[in-house]
Structures are given as structure tokens and as C-alpha cells.
Amino acid sequence: MQQQGDARPRSAVSTGVGLVGLAGLAAFYGAVRLWRLDSPWVPLAGLAACALPMLLWSLLVDRVHRNPSTGIDWSAAPRPWGEAIDISLVKLAGLWATWGLIASFYALGRWYWSGDYLYAMDVLRIALLPLLALSVPYVVWLDRRLVEPRDGAWAFGTWLLTAGRGADAALRQKIAEHMRSWAIKGFFTAFMLSALRGNWAAATGVSPAAMAADPVALADGLVALMFLIDVSMGTVGYLFTMRPLDSHIRSGNPFVAGWTAALICYPPFILMNAGGPLDYQQHQLGWARALSDHPLLQPLWAFALIALTGAYAWATVAFGLRFSNLTHRGILTHGPYRFTKHPAYVSKNLFWWMATVPMLTTSGDWRDGLHNSCLLAVISGVYFWRAKTEERHLMPDSAYRAYADWMARHGPLAKLWQAVRPARSKAMQPAE
């Protein structure tokens, strides 16, 4: 029983913001199915349907723009135009140069110009000119109200305009943090956009009649829908990293281990794809075929997979506007984060084990099953590594330390250990 005065630390994100985003996406998904909409713009319209309710809830209900963590002082008189513009011009130079570096990375990485990434490149190419135009009034307006407008973009602009002369340690530190944050945003935004169209096709491709008649089709359809929720909510998170929404990046993970553990899980660096060194699906039988002769177990297995994917999507929905890899954008303590610090990693890895059943193979050779099981165990180890690097990044924040301490007392694993420890201690006592 939770002790009085030992309440769960307050979450940086409300429950409502994620729920209204989910409701908006669900309504749009229903319209797409009802009217059989099929257009390259459907995934982007889905993002708008998801994002708009979250923006309105955040500003009108949660009033996040008033949070001190935004760095905006609404009570003070705005900074004079002349002073703000001097800062803003330097900041815009740094910001546009950063976008130029990201565009150069896209141009040099040829994987961005084939397959699903073509869709992401088309979207970003069309969005470039409007972003350039809108960035000017946005930056000037924000700089008039920020307590400290000289941020990482300003530091990078200063370094560029002075050719690096007089750059002290503080300026270099701001530039490094700025580069980390935008490298994360540039890399993962392109990846999320590339996955959107395929997710929409999968989530709308299974017929309701087939889902009602077959547990395998039901699992396939609902799992695809959960992944659509995850990718849509996650993409909105990458797009809306803005101080007035209090969803800006506080810091990017500064540890090489953190970047390594994350990047090997995503293309083009991914190690788990077909033919990769951690390909655990060779001669895979899969859960549907493995349980095809078990009419009672197969539906139960299907519902377990649906539940795990639902937990995975729930972990993303809980972020609201703040989902992002390798960043600190506020500490979450609500939703599935009441039960574990890493609900997405736990549910994702359990899903993989149950979906692939790695010991069972089409070859029938136990060595293939052992090979797949060992590789999947390594992948689970990679996600454990990712979790630890994320905790190392967040631990300097007192809010995260309070949350971690609370979880150590009240998390399910902690409670299980507290229940087991007395029995274990009693069993180890010598007999009288």
C-alpha cells in the first residue's frame, strides 16, 4: 500500500493531451475507411487531425505556454524590436545553416532517395520554402519574449558570422547542444515520415470481415492500427518541438553509447533487418503457423499480441506532443510510465518473442531455433542498453531522480522483489 505523502511525481504531460490527439486520429481514420480515401496526402492529413486537438488542448486547457520551463516571460514587456531583430538575424543565420547541413546529409545519404524515404524527401522538399518564410516572424516574435534568447541557434550563427573568433567554452557548449538536438530531429523526422504511408496502407488494408472471422487477421489488422497510432503520434512529436508549447528539447543525449544503442535500431544503420548481423527471423515459422492446429491457443496468443502492441502505442500516446528519441523534453510519470520506466521497450521485446516464437523454424533444425533465439536475446540486450543510456542522460534532472526513486518503491518489479525478499530471507534462516 502506498504511504501517505509518497505520491507519484507529477508528469510533465497531462493525460488529456494524448487522448485528444488519439481521438482526432481515430476520427480521421474512420473517415478514411468510410469514404475509402486514397491519396499521398492522407498520412499528412492524419498528422494534422492528430496534432490540432493536442495543440488546442495544450494551449487552452493545460496552458503549457505559461510553464516556467518554456523560458518565456509573458508578464514582462516585450523586448524592443531593434534589440530583438539584432539577436534574431544572428539566430536565423544559425538556424538556416543548420537546416542546410541537414539537407546536405539527406543529399549525401543515398538511402534517402529510394524506397519509402522518397515520400519523406518529397514532403520535406515541399515544406522547405514555407518553413523558411515562417521562421522569420516566429523567431523575431519569440525573441522579444524569451528570458534568454541567445540559445544554440544564436551561438551557431555567432560562430559562423565571426568565423569562430572568440568562441569561448560556453558558446561551444551551446553549439554542441544545438547540433545534437537538430541531428536527432533531422534524422528521426525523415525516418518517421518515411514510415507513415506504409503504416496507413497496412492499417487500412485488412477487411473488417476478415478480422471478425480469423484471429490471425484480427491480430494483423489491430497490430497495424497500433503501429499507425505510434508512428503518427511520434511524428507529431518530432515536428512540434517548440518553446511556446513547452515541448522544446531540453537536451540531447550527450553519450556516444546512447547514440550507438539507438542508431543500430534504425535504418540505414539497423542491425536487425533481413540479412543483417542480428537477423533473428531466418527460417522463421511465426506464431500463426506454429499455432494453426491449436484453435483455443491461437486466439489467446493473438489477443496477447494485440495487448502488447496496445501497450506500445499507449507509451507513445502518453508523450502527447513530446515524443522523441535521445532527448529530454520533460519527465513522464503517467499512463504506462506508472508501471515501468520503459513501457515501450518492455512491450516491444515481449511482442517480438511472442510473434516470432524463435525456437520454432520451418527447417525443423534445433540449431536454427537456437540461433534465432540467441540473436533475439542480443536484441533485447540492446534495448536494455538503450534504457540504461537514457536513464544516464536523464538522471541529472531532479524530476527524473524523484520519479526513479518512486518507481524503485512502487513499481511492479520493486513490489515483486519486496514480496519475494521476506520469503527468501525466511527460507534461508537456519532451522531451530
N, C-alpha and C positions, 0 to 999 in steps of 0.2 A: 504493500500500500504506500502511495506517495505521501511523504511527510508534508505537513502544512508549512508553507513558506519555502517549499522546494519546487516551485512551479517551473514548467518548461520555459526556457528563454524565449523572448518574443521574436517572431520571424520577421525578417526584413521585407517579406512579401505577404500580402493578405491572401486568404483562401479565395476570396471573391474574384480577384483579377484573372486567375487562371480559369475559373469556372465560366465566366462570361466569354472569355476567348474560346473555350471549348464549345459553348453554346452557339456562338457565331459560326464557327467552323462546321458544327453539326447541321445547322440550318442551311448553310450553303451546300454541304454535301447532299442533303436531302433534295435540294433544288436541282443539283446536277443529275442525280439519279432519276428524279421525277420527269425532268424535261430532256434527259439524255443529252446534256450539253457535252460537246467535244471540241475543244479549242486549245491551242497552245497557251491561251491566256487564262484558262481555268485555274491552273495552280497559283497564278499571281492573284487572281480574284479571290481564291481561297485564303491567301495570306491576308488580304485586305479584310475579308469577313472575320478572320480570327483576330487581327490586330486592332481594328477600330473599337470593338467593345472593350478591349483591355486598356486602350488609351483613354477612353472616356471614363471608365471605372477608376483608373489610376489617378486622373486629374480631378474628377468631380466627387468621388466617394472617398478614396484613400488620401487624396490631396498630397500626393507624393512630392509635388513641386515645392511644398513648404518644408520638407525634411531638411534639417541642417546639413545632412550628408551630401546634398546637391552642390554645396559650395556657393549657393545663390542667396543673396541678402535682399529680400523683397521689401524690407522696411526702409532701407536706406535710399537716398536719392540716386537715380541712375548716374553713372559716371558721365562726364561731359563728352559730347560727340567727338570732339577733336582728340581727346586723350584716348577714347576707345578705338577710334579708327587707326591711330598710330600703332596700337597693340594688334588690332585685328589684321592689318595689312601684313605684318610680320607673321602672324599666325596662319593666315591664308597661304602665304608662301610655303610655310612648312607643311600645311595640310595638303595642298595640291602637289607638292613634291613627293609626299608620301604616297598619294594616290598614283602618281607617275611610277614610283618604284613597284607598287603592286601590279600595275598594268604591265610593266616590263617583265615581272615574274610570270604573269599569265602568258605573255608573248613567247618567252623563252621555254616555258614548260609545255612541250608539245602535246602532253596528255590533255591539256585544256582545249585542244582543238579537234577532238574526236569523241565519239560516243555521247554519253549523257552530258558531258561537260559543255558540249556545243550549245545546249539550251541555256546554261548559266552564262556563257560568254555573250550570247545574244541579249539576254536580259540586262547584263551589266553594261554592255555597249550602248543600248538604248537609254539606260538610266544616267549615263555619264554627264551629258550636257545639262539636263535638269538639276543634277546634284551640284554641278559647278555653279550654276546660276543661283540656286537656293542657298548655297553655303555662304554667300556674301552677306545677305541680310541676317541670316541666322547667327553667324559668328559675331557680327557687329552688335546685334541686339543682345546676345548673351554676354559679350564682353562689357557691356555697360552695367551689368548686374552681378557679375561674378565677384566674389570677395577677392580672389586671386586669379586674374585672367591669364597670367603668364604661365601657361601649362606646357606640356610636352610639345605640342604643335608650335607654340611660340618659341620654345627653346630650339627646336629644329630649324625654324625659319631664321632665328637669330644666327645660328651656326652657319647656315647657308649664305646669308646676306653679308656676313663678316668673314667668310672663308675660314671659319674656325678660329679666328684670332680671339684670344682672351677667354676661351671656353674653360670655365673652371669646373671643379668636380660636381658641383650642384647642377650646372647646366648639362653636363654629360650624363648625369644620372637621370634627369628628366627626359633627355633624348632617348636613352636606353629603354626607359619605361614606355615611352611613346611608341617606339619601334616594336617592342614586344606586343603591345596591345593591338596595333594595327596589323602586324604579321598574323596574329591569331584571327582577327576579324577578316582579313583578306583571304586567308587560306580556307577557313571553315565556311564563310559565306558562299564561296564558289561551290564547295562540296555540297552544302545543303540545297542550294538552288538546283544543282545537277540531279539530285535525288528526287526532287518534287514531282516531275512529270511521270516518272516510273511509279512512284507511290500512288499517284492518282489513278493511273491505269490499273494497277493491281487492286486498289480498294474499290473500284467501280466495275471490275471485270468479272466478278463472281456473281452468279444469279442468285436471288433470294430463294428461288425454288430449289436449286441445288443445295444451298446451305441448310434448308429445312429438312432435306431428305438424307443428307450424308454428313456425319460428324467431321469427316476429313475436310469436306468443302466448307463446313461451318467454321472450322478452325482456320483454314486458309483465308477465308473472307474476313473474319474478325481480326485475325493477326495482321492482315494487310491494312485494315482500317486503323488499328492501333499504331502501326508504324507511320501511317499518314498523319495521325494526330501528333506523334512525336516529331516528325520532320517539319510539319507546318509550324508548330509552336516553337520549335528550336530555331527555325529560320527567322521568324519574327523576332526572337531574342537577339540574334546577331545583327539584324537590321536596325533595331531601336536602342542603340547604346547612346543615350542622350542624358545630359545632366538635368534638364527640366523634368524628366521622368524618373530621376534618381536611379536610372538603370545604367549609368556610365560604368566603365571599367575602373575599379579602384586600383587594381594592379594585375599584371600578367605574371604567370608563373615564372620565376627567375631561374629555375633549376633545370640544368641540361637533362637530368634524369626524368623530370616531369614531361618535357617536350619529347624525349625519346619514347617513353612509355605511351604517350598519346598518339604520336605520329605513325607508329608502326601499326596502328589500328585503322588507318585511313589511307585511301589511295592518294598519290602513287606509291607511298612507302609501305603499304599494307603487307603484312606477312601471312595473313590468314586466308587469302583468296585462293581460288583454284590454281594449283601448280606452285603456290608459294611454299616457303620452307615450313610454315605452320599449317599447311592444308590438312585438316583433320577429317575430311569427308571422302577420302579415297575408298572406292568400293562401298559407299555408304548405302545401307539398307533403308534407314529412316523409320520414324515411328509409325507412319501409316501402313507401310508394308509389313513391318515387324509385328504389328498387332491386328493385321487383317483377319486373322482367324479367331479373334477374341472379341465377340460382339459386345461384351459388357465392359471390358477394359479399354477398348479403343475410344468410346465416348468420354470416359473418365479422363483418359490421357489428353484428349482434345480440350476438355474444359480446363485442365491444369495448364496447358499451353496458352489458352486464351487468358486465364487469370494472370499468368506470369507476364504476358505482353501488356495486359491492362495495368499491372503494377509499374512496368517500364514506362508506359505512356503517362501514367499518373505522376511519376517522378519528374517528367518534363513539364507537364501542365502546372505543377506546383511552382515552377520558376516564374510563371507569368511572362513578363517582358524581359527577363534577365537570364535566360538560358545561354550558356557559352562554355566551351571547354577552356581549360587552362587560365581561367580568370577568377578574380574575386570581385563580385558585384553585389555583395550583401549576403548575409548568412541565413539560410533557410532552416526552419525548425518545425514547420507544419507539414500536413499531408503525410506522405510515406516517410518523411525525414523524422517523424516522431518515433519510428521503429528501428531505423538503421541510418547511419551516416551516408551510406552508399546504396540506396534502393535500386537505382538503375543498373549498377554493376551486378548486384546480387541477382536480380530478376533476369537480366540478360544472360548471365552464365548458366543459371539453372535452366533457362529456356533452351540454350544450346545443347546441354546434356540430355534433356528430355526429347528434343526434336530430332537429334541425330542418332541417339542410342549408339554411341561409337563402338561398343564392343561387338555389335551385330553388323555383319557385312554381307554383301552379295556374293563374295568369293567363298564364304564359309570358313576361311582360314583364320584361326585364332590370332595369328601374328598380325594380320591386317587390323583386327579389332584392337589388339594391344597397342599397335602403332597409333591408331586414331585416338585412342583413349589418352595415351601419353601426351600427344600434341594438344589435345583439348585441355588437359591438365596444365600444360605450359601456358596456354592462352588464359586460363583462369588465373594463373600466377601473374600474368602480365597485368590483368585488371586489378589484382591485389596490389601490385606495384604502383599502378596509376593512382589507386586510392591513397596509398601512403604518401606519394609525392604531392597530391592535392592537400592532404592534411598538413604536410610540412609547409606548404605555401600559405595556408590559412591560419596556422597556429599563432603567428604573431598578433592576430586580431583578438582582443579580449572577448569579443562577442562569440567568436568560434571556440575559444577555450572554455567559456561558460557552457556552450552547447555540448562540447565534447565531454566535459565533466558531468553534465546532466545525463547524457547518454550512457556514460560509464556506470551511473547509479540506476537508471531506469530503462535502458534499452533491453530488448528481449534476451539478447545474449548475456548481458550482465545479470538479469534476473535468473536466467537458467543456471549460470555459474553460482549465484548466491544460493539457489535451491540445491544444487549438487554438492557444493562445498561442505555444508554441515554433515550431509550423509556420508561423504567421503571421509571427513575427519573422524566421524564416529566409527566408521568401518576400520580405520587404521589404528584405533586405540587398542592397546593390549587387553586381552581377556583377563578378568579378575580370577 
